[in-house]
Amino acid sequence: MTDDATADADTQTEQRKRGLDLMSQVYGWEMSDGPGLHFAHTADQLFAEVWSRPALSIRDRRLILLGALAASGQVDVAEIQAGAALGNEELTPEQLEEIALFLCYYVGWPLGTKMNMMFGQVISKYRKSQSKQG
C-alpha cells in the first residue's frame, strides 16, 4: 500500500470509529460495525460528520428527528428515538407526552395520536425497566 492509501485507510478507520461511538451514544447501546454501503454511509457520514456537528446537541437533533418522523408517519422509527431519548435521559416521560400533544397540531391529530400511543408504550417499557433496576 502506498503512503497515501495507508493514510486514507487510517482516516476511514478513524471516521468509522467516531461514527460507531456516536451511534452508540445516540442509541444508548453498543453499536458494532455493520456490512454494506448503506451502513458505511450511516456511520461514516450521518453520525461521524452530521450528528457530531457542534451547533446542535444530540437532544436538539433528536427533537427535530422526532418531528420529522411524526410528519412522515414513521412511528416505528420514532419509537427507537423515543426509547433512546428516555434511556439517555434527554427527555422525560412527561416531555414525550407534551411532544405528542404539540405534534397533533402540526402533523395532524391522527399522526399525533399515533405518536402519543407509541410514546405511551415506550414510557411503560422504560418505567418497567427502571423499576427492575431500582
C-alpha positions in Angstrom: 0.0 0.0 0.0 1.2 3.5 -0.8 1.6 6.1 1.9 -1.5 7.9 0.6 -3.5 4.7 0.6 -2.4 4.0 4.1 -3.3 7.5 5.3 -6.8 7.2 3.6 -7.4 3.8 5.2 -6.4 5.3 8.6 -8.7 8.3 8.1 -11.6 6.0 7.1 -10.9 3.7 10.1 -10.9 6.8 12.5 -14.1 8.1 10.9 -15.8 4.8 11.3 -14.8 4.6 14.9 -16.1 8.2 15.5 -19.4 7.2 13.8 -19.8 4.0 15.7 -19.0 5.8 19.0 -21.6 8.4 18.3 -24.2 5.9 17.2 -23.6 4.1 20.5 -24.1 7.3 22.4 -27.2 8.3 20.5 -29.0 5.0 20.7 -27.8 4.0 24.2 -26.4 0.6 23.3 -23.1 -0.6 21.9 -23.0 -0.3 18.2 -20.7 -2.6 16.2 -19.6 -2.3 12.6 -22.0 -3.4 10.0 -21.8 -4.6 6.4 -22.6 -2.8 3.2 -22.5 0.6 1.7 -25.7 1.8 3.5 -24.2 1.1 6.9 -20.9 2.7 5.9 -22.7 5.9 4.9 -24.8 5.9 8.1 -21.7 5.5 10.4 -19.1 7.5 8.4 -21.3 10.4 7.2 -24.5 10.7 9.1 -23.0 10.0 12.6 -19.3 10.9 12.2 -19.9 14.1 10.3 -23.6 15.3 10.7 -24.7 14.2 14.2 -21.3 15.2 15.6 -21.5 18.9 14.5 -21.3 21.2 17.5 -24.1 23.7 16.6 -26.9 21.4 17.9 -26.9 19.0 20.8 -27.9 15.3 20.4 -31.1 16.2 22.2 -31.8 19.0 19.8 -31.2 16.7 16.8 -33.4 14.1 18.4 -36.3 16.5 18.8 -36.0 17.6 15.2 -35.9 14.0 14.1 -39.0 13.1 16.2 -40.9 15.9 14.5 -39.7 14.8 11.0 -40.6 11.2 11.7 -44.0 12.2 13.0 -44.7 14.3 10.0 -43.8 11.5 7.6 -45.8 8.9 9.6 -42.7 6.8 10.6 -43.9 6.0 14.0 -41.9 2.7 14.1 -38.6 4.6 13.6 -39.7 7.3 16.1 -40.2 4.6 18.7 -36.4 3.8 18.6 -35.7 7.5 19.0 -38.1 7.9 21.9 -36.7 4.9 23.7 -33.2 6.2 23.3 -34.2 9.7 24.5 -35.6 8.2 27.7 -32.7 5.9 28.2 -30.2 8.7 27.7 -32.2 11.0 30.0 -32.5 13.6 27.2 -36.3 13.6 27.6 -38.7 12.7 30.4 -41.9 10.7 30.0 -43.8 14.0 30.6 -41.9 15.7 27.9 -42.6 12.9 25.4 -46.3 13.3 26.2 -46.1 17.0 25.7 -44.3 16.5 22.4 -47.2 14.2 21.2 -49.8 16.8 22.1 -47.8 19.5 20.4 -47.3 17.4 17.3 -51.1 16.8 17.0 -51.5 20.5 16.0 -48.6 20.4 13.4 -48.8 17.0 11.8 -52.5 16.3 12.3 -54.5 14.7 15.0 -54.3 11.2 13.7 -50.5 11.1 13.4 -50.0 13.0 16.7 -52.3 10.4 18.3 -50.3 7.5 16.9 -47.2 9.2 18.3 -48.9 9.6 21.7 -49.9 5.9 21.8 -46.4 4.8 20.8 -44.9 7.1 23.4 -47.2 5.6 26.0 -45.8 2.1 25.1 -42.2 3.3 25.2 -42.8 5.1 28.6 -44.4 1.9 30.0 -41.4 -0.2 28.9 -39.0 2.4 30.3 -40.8 2.6 33.7 -40.8 -1.2 33.9 -37.0 -1.3 33.2 -36.4 1.4 35.8 -38.4 -0.4 38.5 -36.3 -3.6 37.9 -33.1 -1.6 38.3 -34.2 0.2 41.4 
